[in-house]
Amino acid sequence: MMFEVHTEDWNNQTQVLYDSKTYDVIRAYQKGMGIVELTCSDKAV
């Protein structure tokens, strides 16, 4: 699962709660000015 969030809304959290489900952040990188792309998994890594 991938999410795009504004840089100011993401403070290096290790989990994302979306649609009543918790995802672990596997990778995060700056996609553009002010946008961070989070690659997440719902399975233990």
Buried (B, 14 or more C-beta within 10 A) or exposed (E): EEBEBEEEEBEEEEEBEEEEEEBBBBEBEEEEEEEBBBBBEEEEE
